[in-house]
Amino acid sequence: MTILDITLQPLYDILAAIWAFIFQGAGAWANDLYVILNKIFDIFQNIFTFVIREVTPVV
């Protein structure tokens, strides 16, 4: 788990529940969209985690 995973996991769970509630009957296109959005979010999460760990000075 990354730093953001630990702090944002409850938010992820809430968003996943909302997504399932809204798109539960939508079919494969909603699943594909979810996968794409999840990959995009992972990219940004990795960038921010890198910035937090590598760029932020250690005191």
C-alpha positions in Angstrom: 0.0 0.0 0.0 1.1 3.5 -0.7 0.8 6.5 1.6 -2.3 7.6 -0.3 -3.9 4.1 -0.1 -3.7 4.1 3.7 -5.3 7.5 4.1 -7.8 7.3 1.2 -9.0 3.7 1.5 -12.3 4.6 3.2 -13.0 7.1 0.3 -12.2 4.4 -2.2 -14.7 2.1 -0.6 -17.4 4.7 -0.6 -16.8 5.6 -4.3 -16.8 1.9 -5.2 -20.2 1.5 -3.5 -21.6 4.5 -5.2 -20.3 3.3 -8.6 -21.9 -0.1 -8.0 -25.2 1.4 -7.0 -25.4 3.7 -10.1 -24.0 1.4 -12.7 -25.0 -2.1 -11.4 -27.2 -2.8 -14.4 -25.2 -1.0 -17.1 -23.2 -3.9 -18.4 -19.7 -4.3 -19.7 -19.2 -0.7 -20.8 -19.4 0.5 -17.2 -16.9 -2.1 -16.1 -14.5 -1.0 -18.9 -14.9 2.6 -18.0 -14.2 1.8 -14.3 -11.0 -0.1 -15.3 -9.8 2.9 -17.4 -10.6 5.5 -14.7 -8.9 3.3 -12.1 -5.7 3.0 -14.2 -5.6 6.8 -14.7 -6.1 7.3 -11.0 -3.2 4.8 -10.3 -0.9 6.8 -12.6 -1.7 10.0 -10.7 -1.4 8.2 -7.3 2.1 6.9 -8.3 3.2 10.4 -9.3 2.0 12.0 -6.0 3.5 9.1 -4.0 6.9 9.7 -5.8 6.7 13.4 -5.0 5.9 12.8 -1.4 8.7 10.3 -0.9 11.4 11.6 -3.2 11.0 15.4 -3.5 9.9 16.2 0.0 12.9 16.8 2.2 13.3 14.4 5.1 13.7 16.2 8.4 
